[in-house]
Amino acid sequence: RSEETCASFADRWLEEWPRPESSTRKHYAYAAHRFAQEFGERRLDDVNRLAARTWALSVPRRVSQVIRTMYADAYNVGLVEENPFAEMRLPAGEKKAQITAPSMEDYRALLNGCTTLGGYGPEFKAMIQFAAWTGLRQGELFGLQWSQIDFARGIIATTTRTKSGRARHVPLTERSRTILGTVV
């Protein structure tokens, strides 16, 4: 039997099984910290299915899914004989809020409101329009570099990767090209 505690393995797991994307690393660190707070100095192999399920029901599903992955890695290297978080069949997670796209009237009102920003108004208006016509996410928009825009191929190659690890390519529409022309 290993003397590894839940807290020590959670820390070690984050370092020895790192994830490539920074957003995933942050999410995994948050989940590992929540797990370590609850189980702390308890030995890793002393967490049974009942304790695992009870805890998993008290945290968001995405947190318990990370810990299931952590225990799978512990199982694969022989630290535990079973994964207490495997195949829990938890109740369906909370529903995501329904997002309603703004109407064209809302969009126009937002653009008209940019006039109150004085000298920053035209730049802010161009950002809103560009985001609306490309579908770029907030982080992608704020981090966008000219080198990511391929005018010849008509795409924007973002630095964001999809869940499958592929680069995300966003079409460069005619309207978005026009907006870029007003910025230059």
VENJO-V967756 format. One record per residue. RES is the residue in one letter. PHI is phi in radians with two decimals (NA if undefined). D_CENTER is the distance of its C-alpha to the mean C-alpha in whole Angstrom. Layout:
{{RES:PHI:D_CENTER} {RES:PHI:D_CENTER}}
This chain:
{{R:NA:36} {S:-1.46:33} {E:-1.65:33} {E:-1.07:30} {T:-1.53:28} {C:-1.08:25} {A:-1.14:24} {S:-1.18:25} {F:-1.23:23} {A:-1.02:20} {D:-1.14:20} {R:-1.12:22} {W:-1.08:19} {L:-1.09:17} {E:-1.46:19} {E:-1.52:21} {W:-2.18:18} {P:-1.20:15} {R:-1.77:12} {P:-1.21:12} {E:-1.54:9} {S:-1.10:9} {S:-1.13:5} {T:-1.20:6} {R:-1.04:9} {K:-1.13:9} {H:-1.09:7} {Y:-1.14:10} {A:-1.13:13} {Y:-1.07:12} {A:-1.11:13} {A:-1.10:16} {H:-1.15:17} {R:-1.06:17} {F:-1.12:19} {A:-1.12:21} {Q:-1.07:22} {E:-1.38:24} {F:-1.84:25} {G:0.51:26} {E:-1.48:29} {R:-1.15:30} {R:-1.14:30} {L:-0.98:27} {D:-1.48:30} {D:-1.62:31} {V:-1.43:28} {N:-1.64:29} {R:-1.10:28} {L:-1.13:29} {A:-1.12:28} {A:-1.11:24} {R:-1.15:24} {T:-1.01:26} {W:-1.18:23} {A:-1.04:20} {L:-1.29:22} {S:-1.70:21} {V:-2.15:17} {P:-1.02:14} {R:-0.98:14} {R:-1.08:11} {V:-1.27:13} {S:-1.17:16} {Q:-1.13:14} {V:-1.14:13} {I:-1.19:16} {R:-1.04:18} {T:-1.12:17} {M:-1.06:18} {Y:-1.18:21} {A:-1.09:21} {D:-1.17:21} {A:-1.10:24} {Y:-1.13:26} {N:-1.10:26} {V:-1.76:28} {G:1.47:30} {L:-1.40:29} {V:-2.32:29} {E:-1.51:31} {E:-2.66:29} {N:-1.72:25} {P:-1.18:25} {F:-1.67:22} {A:-1.32:23} {E:0.83:24} {M:-1.39:24} {R:0.96:23} {L:-1.25:22} {P:-1.06:22} {A:-0.93:20} {G:-1.22:17} {E:-1.14:17} {K:-1.31:17} {K:-1.33:15} {A:-1.11:17} {Q:-1.27:18} {I:-1.72:18} {T:-1.90:21} {A:-1.15:21} {P:-1.15:24} {S:-1.31:27} {M:-1.09:29} {E:-1.13:31} {D:-1.08:28} {Y:-1.05:27} {R:-1.11:30} {A:-1.09:30} {L:-1.10:27} {L:-1.11:29} {N:-1.13:32} {G:-1.16:31} {C:-1.13:30} {T:-1.13:34} {T:-1.32:33} {L:-1.57:31} {G:1.09:34} {G:-1.13:34} {Y:-1.44:30} {G:-0.94:31} {P:-1.06:31} {E:-1.19:28} {F:-1.14:26} {K:-1.07:27} {A:-1.11:26} {M:-1.11:23} {I:-1.10:23} {Q:-1.12:25} {F:-1.09:23} {A:-1.11:19} {A:-1.14:21} {W:-1.56:23} {T:-1.92:20} {G:1.40:17} {L:-1.11:15} {R:-1.37:12} {Q:-0.95:13} {G:-1.10:11} {E:-1.15:13} {L:-1.14:16} {F:-1.20:16} {G:-1.71:16} {L:-1.11:18} {Q:-2.02:21} {W:-0.99:24} {S:-1.15:24} {Q:-1.48:21} {I:-1.71:23} {D:-1.85:26} {F:-1.16:29} {A:-1.12:31} {R:-1.56:28} {G:1.25:27} {I:-2.40:23} {I:-1.98:20} {A:-1.66:18} {T:-1.36:15} {T:-1.46:14} {T:-1.29:10} {R:-1.92:10} {T:-1.30:10} {K:-1.07:9} {S:-1.42:13} {G:1.60:13} {R:-1.41:15} {A:-1.21:15} {R:-1.69:14} {H:-2.02:18} {V:-1.95:18} {P:-1.11:22} {L:-1.68:24} {T:-1.30:26} {E:-1.06:30} {R:-1.10:29} {S:-1.20:26} {R:-1.09:29} {T:-1.09:31} {I:-1.09:29} {L:-1.08:28} {G:-1.11:32} {T:-1.38:32} {V:-1.46:30} {V:-1.19:32}}
